[in-house]
Amino acid sequence: MKLFKREQYLRKIRGFYDADDLIKVITGVRRCGKSSLMKTIVDELIERGVSRDNIIYIDLDKRGFKSIKTPDQLEKVIDQEIKSKELNYLFIDEIQNVKGFESLINGYRTDGGYSIFITGSTSYLLSSEISTKLTGRYISFEMFPLNFSEYVEMKKFYGKPIQPNTIIELNNYIIEGGFPRTIFFDEIADKRNYVANIVDEIFEKDIRRRVKIKNRELFNDVTRYMINNFAATTNIRSLHTILVKSGFVISEATVDKYVNTLVDAKILYECNRFDMKSKRSIRGDRKYYLSDLSFYFSMNTDNQLNYGPSLENIVYIYSKSKGYSVSIGRIGKLKCDFILRDSELNYSYVQVSYTIALSKETEDREYRPLEQIKDNYPKYVATTDYILQRRNGIKHVNILEFMLNNQDF
């Protein structure tokens, strides 16, 4: 089957295809498309004339390679696959299955003549352990499930029906989520069952093997609470108080550990608050966003949409997938949904609301924080409205069209 190209990630990696001095590490929540991205890179290499003899692809989760558990076993398989003395392209999927792989992979990098790409358990590949062992020798690329633009484009690519009403398509995206495999399921029950199994897989393969969870039931309760309260301002101390009042015996440190475990596994993303007057981060005051909204709907039986946090979550993931660093902002008592910073340290400010057309009060609430920001960086009010306002140089955009056109803030 022809693969859908995730162009915004390929664009970031292409310049490193032939770099044999850097290990390319592709990270992201399980099932977001890392393996397919590597296979797409292989296709592009072949299209530009690289011989298949120079491409070595090992998926350590597949039959035939599952028995590889040690660096010596992996080295033997790699060496058996080498057919050329020219630049070889080495792809290894689920690298964390081999304990102590770092020295071996770094050895191939040191030898030269190997352009190396690896994927694996996000909770390990982003940990301090691998950073210490491969410092300065690798470059990391973070993937996300499909953003709204990719979701629509992938459905078109595979001939799946697209709703002419963009709002209806947004509803579908919110409920179904952006895991690429769900595109191929027609029934919503099948989509939800698939995502529920992703959560179980993450726990078994990424969490249980690396973190001691003494009370699985309590961990599940923390997980459920965090998923059900995505995009809400959260304080670990307050969460601890809620759990204790509910009858759980748990320390604040354990609550913090469980939440950080969900962040490491990329179920959640932590977004800190930044005080724009004092120019400093505010400790303890943060929001958590889901890497994919389907986590919420796979754990809840209703289809009731809360557009506020859902749209905020969508814009957050869209911004992260575009490569922005994201914070939530405060200007005095006013709040700015997102402060974005690009790779060149340019800023932009974004307020997100389903609509500002219902009342002048709603419009003022969204514009007022941006009007208090005195620098000249771009400022946006992002809504689903098609009638757009003009006010004090602030850009009012229809966020659905903005994302479908793959625009940058």
Buried (B, 14 or more C-beta within 10 A) or exposed (E): EEBBBBEBBBEEBEEBBEBBEBBBBBBBBBBBBBBBBBBBBBEBBBEEEBEEEBBBBBBBEEEEBEEBEEBEEBBEBBEEBBEEEEBBBBBBBBBBBBEEBBEBBBEBBEEEBBBBBBBBBBBBBBEEEBEEBBEEBBEBBBBBBBBBBBBBBBBEBEEEEBEEEBEEBBBBBBBBBBBBEBBEBEEBEEBBEBBBEBBEEBBEBBBEEBBEBEBEEBBBBBBEBBBEBBBEEBEBEEBBEEBBEEEBEBEBEBBBBBBBBBBBBBBBBEBBBBBBEEEEEBEEBBBBBBBBBBBBBBBEEEEEBEBEBBBBBBBBBBBBBBBBEBBBBBBEEBBBBBBBBBEEEEBBBBBBBBBBBEEEEBBEBBBEBBBEBEEEEBBBBBBBBEEEBEBEEBBBBBBBEBBBEBEEB
